């Protein structure tokens, strides 16, 4: 886990590299990327669950 000193150092490096005006744009893009990733992950999870349920319905009952 990062401590507060490391976080401040990272923030200062980002500030120096990109400038204060670009940081909100970068943060907004990062937020959009995270949301898209979570949405894709959920869609994939839903698709896997659907495929598992569909394959369970197609299998003959082997318990008899």
C-alpha positions as CSV (number, residue, x, y, z in Angstrom):
1,X,0.0,0.0,0.0
2,X,1.2,3.5,-0.8
3,X,1.8,5.9,2.0
4,X,1.0,9.6,1.9
5,X,4.6,10.5,1.1
6,X,4.5,8.3,-2.0
7,X,1.2,9.7,-3.1
8,X,2.4,13.3,-2.8
9,X,5.5,12.4,-4.8
10,X,3.5,10.8,-7.5
11,X,1.2,13.8,-7.7
12,X,4.1,16.2,-8.0
13,X,5.7,14.1,-10.8
14,X,2.4,14.1,-12.6
15,X,2.0,17.8,-12.1
16,X,5.5,18.5,-13.5
17,X,5.0,16.2,-16.5
18,X,1.5,17.3,-17.6
19,X,0.9,20.7,-16.0
20,X,-2.0,21.8,-13.8
21,X,-4.3,22.5,-16.8
22,X,-4.1,18.9,-18.1
23,X,-4.7,17.0,-14.8
24,X,-8.5,17.3,-14.9
25,X,-8.6,16.1,-18.5
26,X,-6.3,13.1,-17.5
27,X,-8.5,12.3,-14.5
28,X,-11.6,12.5,-16.6
29,X,-10.1,10.2,-19.2
30,X,-9.0,7.8,-16.5
31,X,-12.5,7.7,-14.9
32,X,-14.0,7.0,-18.3
33,X,-11.5,4.2,-18.9
34,X,-12.3,2.6,-15.5
35,X,-16.0,2.8,-16.1
36,X,-15.7,1.2,-19.5
37,X,-13.5,-1.5,-18.1
38,X,-16.0,-2.3,-15.3
39,X,-18.9,-2.3,-17.9
40,X,-17.0,-4.7,-20.1
41,X,-16.1,-6.9,-17.2
42,X,-19.8,-7.0,-16.1
43,X,-20.9,-7.8,-19.7
44,X,-18.4,-10.6,-20.0
45,X,-19.5,-12.0,-16.6
46,X,-23.1,-11.9,-17.6
47,X,-22.3,-13.6,-20.9
48,X,-20.4,-16.4,-19.1
49,X,-23.3,-16.9,-16.7
50,X,-25.8,-17.0,-19.6
51,X,-23.7,-19.6,-21.4
52,X,-23.3,-21.7,-18.3
53,X,-27.1,-21.6,-17.7
54,X,-27.8,-22.4,-21.4
55,X,-25.4,-25.4,-21.3
56,X,-27.0,-26.7,-18.1
57,X,-30.4,-26.6,-19.7
58,X,-29.2,-28.6,-22.8
59,X,-27.5,-31.4,-20.8
60,X,-29.6,-34.5,-20.2
61,X,-30.3,-35.2,-16.6
62,X,-27.5,-37.6,-15.6
63,X,-28.7,-38.0,-12.0
64,X,-31.2,-40.7,-12.9
